[in-house]
Amino acid sequence: MTDSNRVWCFSLTASIVRVVKKSSFPWILAGVLVFGYAAGHTLGLILAAAGLGVSYLLSLHLHPRMRHGRCNGTGERKGAVFTWAHRKCPGCQGGRIIRLGAGHLGAEHIQGEYAKGRRTRKTARKNHAWR
């Protein structure tokens, strides 16, 4: 395989893997709902909403955690002056946080962990030990 063929194969597989960007995903969901409404008005809209709801609940059970936005899932925050120094991220305490929907509608052990984290954060704020 020549170098030009190798580059072409890589660009083809990279474009196949990245089909949907995160920013366009809500628009795709809205499009599904509009298409469902146009296909059969009320019944199509109800079926599309039910399908999206079931896929969301399945997603909560399969993937209950997400990356923390401020530390990008690393669990560390860089120093402002000495940028090579790190500290523990105060928002997530480890990089991953439980999704809001999973904390309320997910598996029981995830709901318990979510409730425990909320109680811990509430106690820390009350005792002024948040940071």
C-alpha positions in Angstrom: 0.0 0.0 0.0 1.4 3.3 -1.0 1.5 6.4 1.2 -1.2 8.1 -0.8 -3.5 5.1 -0.4 -2.8 4.9 3.3 -3.7 8.6 3.8 -6.9 8.1 1.7 -8.0 5.1 3.8 -7.3 7.0 7.0 -9.4 10.0 5.9 -12.2 7.7 4.9 -12.3 5.9 8.2 -11.9 9.1 10.2 -14.9 10.6 8.4 -17.0 7.4 9.0 -16.2 7.3 12.7 -17.2 11.0 13.2 -20.6 11.0 11.6 -22.5 13.1 14.2 -20.9 16.0 16.1 -22.1 16.6 19.6 -23.3 20.1 18.8 -25.6 18.8 16.0 -27.1 15.9 18.0 -30.0 17.9 19.6 -30.9 19.2 16.2 -31.1 15.6 14.9 -33.4 14.7 17.8 -35.6 17.7 17.0 -35.6 16.6 13.4 -36.8 13.1 14.4 -39.7 14.7 16.3 -40.7 17.0 13.4 -40.5 14.0 11.0 -42.7 12.0 13.4 -45.2 14.7 13.5 -45.2 15.2 9.8 -45.5 11.4 9.1 -48.7 10.9 11.1 -49.3 14.0 13.1 -50.2 13.0 16.6 -49.5 9.3 16.5 -46.1 9.8 14.7 -45.1 12.4 17.3 -46.1 10.2 20.2 -44.2 7.2 18.7 -41.1 9.4 18.0 -41.2 10.9 21.6 -41.6 7.4 23.1 -38.7 6.1 21.0 -36.4 8.9 22.1 -37.5 8.5 25.7 -36.7 4.8 25.7 -33.3 5.4 24.1 -32.6 8.1 26.7 -33.5 5.8 29.6 -31.3 3.1 28.1 -28.5 5.6 27.8 -28.8 6.5 31.5 -28.4 2.8 32.5 -25.5 2.1 30.1 -23.6 5.3 30.6 -24.5 6.9 33.9 -21.3 9.1 34.2 -19.9 11.9 32.1 -16.7 14.0 32.1 -16.6 17.0 34.4 -16.6 20.1 32.3 -14.1 22.3 34.2 -11.3 19.7 34.4 -12.2 17.9 31.2 -12.4 14.6 33.1 -8.9 14.6 34.5 -9.8 15.3 38.1 -7.0 17.9 38.3 -7.0 21.7 38.1 -3.9 23.5 36.9 -2.3 26.2 39.0 -2.8 29.8 37.8 0.7 31.0 38.3 2.7 27.8 38.3 0.9 25.9 35.5 2.9 22.7 36.0 1.4 22.3 39.5 -2.0 20.6 40.0 -4.6 20.3 42.7 -7.6 18.1 43.0 -10.7 19.4 41.2 -13.2 20.6 43.8 -16.1 20.1 41.6 -15.8 16.4 40.8 -13.2 14.9 43.1 -12.0 12.5 40.5 -12.9 13.5 36.9 -16.3 11.8 36.4 -19.7 13.0 37.6 -23.0 11.3 37.6 -25.5 12.6 34.9 -28.5 14.4 36.4 -30.9 12.0 34.7 -29.0 8.9 36.0 -29.1 10.3 39.5 -32.9 10.4 39.4 -33.9 7.7 36.9 -30.8 5.4 36.7 -29.9 2.2 38.4 -30.3 2.0 42.2 -26.6 1.9 43.0 -26.1 5.0 40.9 -29.0 6.8 42.6 -27.5 6.0 46.0 -24.1 7.3 44.9 -25.7 10.4 43.6 -27.6 11.0 46.8 -24.5 10.4 48.9 -22.5 12.9 46.9 -25.3 15.5 47.2 -25.4 15.0 51.0 -21.6 15.3 51.2 -21.5 18.5 49.2 -24.4 20.0 51.3 -22.6 19.1 54.6 -19.3 20.6 53.3 -21.1 23.9 52.3 -22.8 24.0 55.7 -19.5 23.6 57.6 -17.7 26.1 55.3 -15.3 23.4 54.2 -16.2 23.6 50.5 -12.8 24.5 49.2 
